[in-house]
């Protein structure tokens, strides 16, 4: 992902700069953490990077695609193909099994046929096995621990084989030991070549990445690099 002068200002009066124009390049296979206090602009950064919001200035290129000229439908399609999201809240359907929750990730982008449904379920099983939950395929979220639920959410994010995994406080609802196991999983996924951008309040979590970016009062700056 490449930001060139990317910013977002909400119209006034008075205008509010949620993210001031900034430059940032995240190369394929990198692991970058983004830190900053509440209200600093982290959510705005995430929404722009995830193609949920459009910047009001600058140019955002995702995996070689200039996102500026894209129509809403094309942006949604690109988001579905290129980006996986992991949030602090797991956003799992309580009355659906783990494999059903994961397979729903591509329900609206995949072809509608019996064969497509079978392939979608097969891919969901592969994703759950990848995150260490091959033995919990049929379990409901209410029967899973917090760490297991977050692993289901990560498996769901991997369903489309994304180029970029965007994580927003993925350990915020977990105890220390469980958080460590989830972070270790993200380390393993990164080691396979997946690009990871992780937003966090925790400096210890931030320190796991090779690069850290700070957003404060809408201004972005890089503070460390390995």
Secondary structure, 3 states (H helix, E strand, C coil): CEEEEEEEEECCCCCEEEEEEEEEECCCCCEEEEECCCCCCHHHHHHHHCCCCCCCEEEEEECCEECCCCCHHHHHHHHHHHEEEEECCCCCCCCCEHHHHHHHHHCCCCCCCHHHHHHHHHHHHHHHHHCCCCCCCCCEHHHCCHHHHHHHHHHHHHCCCCCEEEEECCCCCCCHHHHHHHHHHHHHHHHCCCEEEEEECCHHHHCCCCEEEEEECCEEEEEEEC
